[in-house]
Amino acid sequence: MKYTIIRRVKFSHGTDYVNVIKEADTFEEAMKFKVAAEMLESKDSENVIQILINTDDAFDFTQKPLMLTDEVKQAS
């Protein structure tokens, strides 16, 4: 499954400009890219950084645990 990290620039007249920043193969990579892109934005910026997935992959994404089972055992 591919994860696409985008920057959404909102304009005052209601339309958005979408810019693809990076593609990632894992959710962890996508989160790292998203956080890095958010750090590069200025504090007063109204741009939004988002992670997009293909709608065909959405069901598979919801069925996978976000934490590994070993990490869950360590957390409890």
C-alpha positions in Angstrom: 0.0 0.0 0.0 1.3 3.5 -0.9 0.8 6.5 1.3 0.9 9.9 -0.3 1.9 13.0 1.8 0.4 16.2 0.4 0.4 19.9 1.2 -3.0 21.5 0.9 -2.9 25.2 0.3 -6.2 26.9 0.9 -7.1 30.1 -1.0 -9.6 32.7 0.0 -12.0 32.0 -2.8 -12.7 28.4 -1.8 -10.5 26.3 -4.0 -7.5 24.3 -2.7 -4.1 23.7 -4.4 -2.7 20.3 -3.6 1.0 19.6 -3.9 2.4 16.0 -3.5 5.4 16.1 -1.2 6.4 12.4 -0.9 5.2 8.8 -1.2 5.9 6.2 1.4 5.6 2.5 1.5 4.8 2.2 5.2 2.6 4.2 7.6 5.6 4.8 9.9 7.5 6.4 7.0 4.5 8.4 6.1 4.2 9.8 9.6 7.9 10.7 9.6 7.5 12.6 6.3 4.3 14.3 7.6 6.0 15.5 10.8 9.1 16.7 8.9 6.9 18.6 6.4 4.9 20.2 9.3 8.2 21.3 10.9 9.1 23.1 7.7 5.9 25.1 7.6 5.8 28.4 9.4 3.7 28.8 12.6 1.3 31.2 11.0 0.9 29.1 7.8 -2.6 27.9 7.0 -1.3 25.1 4.9 -2.3 21.6 5.9 -0.1 18.5 5.6 -2.1 15.3 5.1 -1.5 11.6 4.4 -3.7 10.2 1.7 -4.3 6.5 0.9 -6.1 5.0 -2.1 -9.8 4.2 -1.4 -9.2 0.7 -2.6 -6.7 0.2 0.2 -8.8 1.9 2.9 -10.3 -1.4 4.2 -6.9 -3.1 4.4 -5.6 0.0 6.3 -8.4 -0.2 8.9 -7.8 -4.0 9.5 -4.1 -3.6 10.3 -3.0 -2.7 13.8 -1.1 0.5 14.1 1.2 -0.9 16.8 3.1 -4.1 16.6 2.1 -6.8 19.1 5.6 -6.6 20.7 5.2 -2.9 21.3 1.8 -3.5 22.9 3.2 -6.0 25.3 6.0 -3.5 26.3 3.4 -0.7 26.8 1.3 -2.7 29.3 
